[in-house]
């Protein structure tokens, strides 16, 4: 049946490809392909791709022109809805335009000359490959590249010249470098930014020009950078550039984002040490909070970067909706720039609701939550949030239990403070674009047929970032108390107390436990803070945490006694002791405007020691599910070659101390808001110690490679404006839990055994 469907699909695509011709006008050609050929060692063919002005029809996964074939299945009569629908989701044939071909040739040639190949040429050859199809071929001839042998500077303004000469050590122009127009432009922008940071508010990069002097029959170039004097208009004679200082600095609240003298005059005014606050009606934010977000002071040299830093800092305040900075020459002293930091408040309070359905191994349920937010609790842009949530799920397949359902409910109270308590003891606070102190208090209760489990957590964290692309977080204090008030007699008798079926991992996770965590995490995203399209993106997340060391030290100093299980306690509660580290790396590379390749790797290691021989359940790793090994269900893989035997408790057994995830996704936009992905996943989890409940689960450096699982599959993504809904179907390829031919489902697939379907919101990585 499946083979028949594939044959029908291939025949349909073949017929569609043959019917493309009806949409190609007589005497014209469809652009079949674009090829760029370069034989030099530098090979600028890939870079030249971005200068192509007419591309052929797009391909799914860079292989099949499916959108074109969909369009071709339609008829010319657009009064029929079927034809309109096919043409809307499809793509009309790209008709070859010779003018676009010549423009592409010229653009590539210009690009090469800008890179120093001053005698480069590009040949353009359109080739008719079929009756009405054409290939556009561009041949690149780079020839010799010119190099810079000397750099001189000519500056009309003596004050500006002083700053430029002092800054030459940072110059991008070096003797021996390849000549590049792009490098010259970057140097213009760099010098302009430097001068704007030392008071030259009106300096523009257009004042900087370059003269390139070449010798006959030589590839050597001498560069002269010329900096012209200031002109108000082109008709004016050049004069010295004016160096400004900050004058009066005003905070302006709720009067719009443009300077209006009449509106400003009608405002109430509050005088501060270095600033003035102009406002309507009443103050909605403490003046000290505004001052703490400001990186400029009266009397300092004007600095564009400090002004930008101030704007970014104000933009991060949750209580503000809009912010802008306006500069105006002081009417009494034209060497001073008065700065107006203008902002408007955001709606203070909001309530949000979420409802979702759940499906765990065929058991249906529902979850809902309500979140209340106050964005200016103490008039300092503090954000108070209260989240209430609950979930219900029917549980099937359990026998010997009174209950047959799962309830979960809880609450989370959070408070975020800009800067916060730590800012007073951190001398470098002013260097950070953004810092925040975060408090959280959480309660979670789980009621299952087997047990009841409650978790009470409290945390205190500090976050900061110097750049939009990076963020640091320190968990100063994070305490969780896990309390198990009730365990069913059946569960206790069969798994916790039974001598023949006793499970130490299971037992440890159904005892009262205290987790006292200290941690640090770092994240980096190359695309954050950058405007416009980014053809490549890279992200990195790392985390390290430990627990129990402070309490262990106190116990050792006081020589306290251990309990009957050989553990130290705090207030008669055993505490966990471990160290854990994670690293997660993702790289995205766009192949063209419809296709991209995403690579991901995640590694994690945790080690219990001292007061613990087993990691707490919340800190153990698991594999399988929508964001991991998609050929397995959640917690369905590992550890190592462990084979699950008891579905009632294997959610505990199939967890470990180490994790490896490697994923490759080829993503392709299909039509409308529907995208797709082909993926391959590899990885597993392992234990550090050899637990009898998890035979085959221990990590061995010599043999772990034999226990790496593989899966492959296809996914659909529905990309809407505010979220991505994802459906991924994965098949096992290598299953380390089995031996013989069953270990390689890729060669011996069993759909009912080896297939897993996942619903999720958002990308997996």
QUIHU-V364481 format. One record per residue. PHI is phi in whole degrees, -180 to 180 (NA if undefined). Layout:
BEGIN
phi-><PHI PHI>
END
This chain:
BEGIN
phi-><NA -65 -62 -63 -65 -64 -63 -59 -65 -64 -65 -63 -66 -65 -64 -64 -65 -74 -91 -62 -57 -67 -102 -101 -58 -59 83 -118 -129 -89 -73 -85 -159 -127 -121 -121 -120 -138 -111 -84 -69 -75 46 -92 -61 -67 -67 -69 -56 -70 -100 -72 -95 -143 -108 -71 -58 -71 -124 -71 53 60 -123 -122 -81 -60 -59 -65 -69 -62 -60 -71 -72 -81 -103 -77 -79 -81 -76 -87 -65 -62 -64 -64 -66 -64 -73 -73 -85 -93 -144 -66 -61 -81 -86 -59 -123 -63 -65 -66 -63 -68 -64 -62 -57 -65 -65 -65 -63 -64 -59 -65 -68 -66 -91 104 -91 -70 -110 -69 -134 -130 -96 -115 -134 -79 -119 -78 -104 -140 -56 -137 -128 -140 -105 -99 -119 -118 -106 -95 -124 -73 63 -77 -100 -81 -127 -86 -109 -158 -132 -128 -133 -131 -120 -77 -107 -67 -69 -63 -60 -59 -66 -68 -67 -69 -100 -63 -63 -95 -64 -83 -92 -128 -64 92 -74 -63 -67 -151 -62 -62 -67 -62 -65 -65 -67 -59 -67 -66 -65 -61 -63 -63 -69 -68 -89 -121 104 -86 -60 -94 -72 -123 -66 -67 -73 -103 -130 -127 -119 -107 -113 -116 -94 -65 59 -143 -102 -90 -129 -102 -106 -118 -95 -112 -117 -83 -76 -78 -135 -71 -135 -65 -81 -77 -79 -64 -132 -71 -74 -83 -102 -101 -122 -69 -97 -72 -119 -117 -93 -122 -111 59 -127 94 -116 -126 -74 -136 -57 -66 -66 -64 -68 -86 -82 -75 -126 -120 -85 -120 -61 -117 -136 -117 -118 -108 -151 -107 62 -149 -71 -111 -144 -65 -59 -64 -66 -63 -63 -69 -92 -106 -110 -126 -135 -58 93 -77 -59 -58 -137 -65 -68 -70 -65 -65 -64 -64 -60 -63 -65 -67 -66 -84 -73 -66 -77 -104 -95 -129 -144 -151 -114 -118 -110 -148 -63 -65 -72 -101 -144 -76 -93 -109 -113 -78 -110 -113 -93 -107 -151 -127 -77 -99 -56 -73 -115 -153 -131 -127 -122 -136 -133 -147 -97 -129 -147 -112 53 89 -87 -89 -163 -146 -138 -146 -150 -132 -125 -105 -129 -124 -93 -153 -60 -112 61 -134 62 -72 -112 -101 -130 -127 -116 -113 -143 -154 -148 -137 -149 -76 -117 -115 90 -96 -125 87 -119 -73 -91 -137 -150 -121 -117 -140 -149 178 -147 -137 -112 -128 -140 -113 -120 -58 72 78 -64 -69 -59 -73 -116 -109 -61 -90 -54 -67 -80 -87 -65 -152 -141 -156 -105 -129 -117 -149 -134 -131 -133 -137 -126 -119 -121 -117 -59 -87 -166 -121 -139 -125 -129 -117 -130 -139 -142 -138 -129 -130 -121 -154 -153 -90 -128 -60 -83 -124 -149 -114 -143 -118 -88 -69 -150 -144 -117 -128 -114 -101 -123 -113 -76 -151 -131 -65 -60 -62 -64 -66 -69 -84 -123 -98 -105 -65 -66 -77 -126 -68 -128 -66 -65 -65 -62 -60 -89 -122 -120 -62 -150 -115 -120 -116 -102 -120 -157 -141 -136 -137 -134 -139 -136 -64 -89 -67 80 -105 -93 84 -75 -118 -74 -133 -147 -139 -133 -139 -131 -130 -152 -136 -149 -144 -146 88 -69 -65 -64 -64 -64 -64 -61 -67 -65 -88 53 -74 -87 -88 -82 -66 -92 79 -118 -74 -131 -127 56 67 -118 -66 -121 -85 -135 -163 -132 -145 -140 -136 -140 -137 -126 -134 -132 -119 -126 -81 -83 -155 -73 -120 -129 -147 -116 -121 -115 -143 -143 -130 -130 -144 -139 -134 -133 -83 -155 60 -81 -134 -109 -134 -71 -59 -55 -66 -104 -78 -90 -139 -133 103 114 -68 -115 -139 -86 -80 -83 -124 -75 -58 60 -98 -120 80 -77 54 -101 -60 -114 -66 -127 -128 -64 -70 -123 -72 -66 -88 -66 -90 -145 -154 -104 -136 -145 -134 -131 -130 -133 -127 -127 -104 -99 -143 -81 -90 -162 49 -104 -100 -119 -140 -149 -102 -138 -131 -118 -141 155 -179 -124 -144 -104 -82 -95 -95 -95 -66 -74 -128 -61 85 -93 -77 -75 -133 -58 -82 -128 -63 -63 -76 -106 -80 -89 -131 -145 -145 175 -132 -129 -114 -128 -105 -95 -96 -64 -113 -160 -119 -99 -124 -131 -120 -113 -118 -119 -67 -113 -134 -118 -68 -75 -117 -126 67 -71 -68 -71 -121 -62 -60 -93 -131 -72 -129 -58 -67 -94 -108 -106 -137 -113 -128 -107 -157 -113 91 -76 -71 -164>
END
